[in-house]
Amino acid sequence: MQRDRKRQEDIYEILPKEDPVSSQRYLDQILERFDIDLNDPINRIILKWKTIVDPSIAAHSVCQGYKNGTLYIICDHPSRASYIRMNSKELIKTIQSVFPEVELKKIVTRVKSKS
């Protein structure tokens, strides 16, 4: 019963399987539902984090979000968080060279173990 109610709440159009055009429409619907604009540079930073930063940083961190000039990074170990904090000025310069329209003032790291 609850499953039927869930389906009624979703407004997604039923799409045929394995149809790339329909898959793109489905992805667009998901992004719209969660209010994710891929033209927003902040969202592009989050999505392209692993290609923007050095591979040694990318392998052990995930960009979580951005608010009021602060970029929030989740790391898998305290030493990686310290490394990012020590190199935050260089990291900010790298990000701003790719996305000059983003006003990035500081980077905050948090540690979350992979479990």
Secondary structure by P-SEA (a helix, b strand, c coil): caaaaaaaaccccccccccaaaaaaaaaaaaaaaccccccaaaaaaaaccccccaaaaaccccccccccbbbbbbccaaaaaaaaaaaaaaaaaaaaacccccccbbbbbbbccc
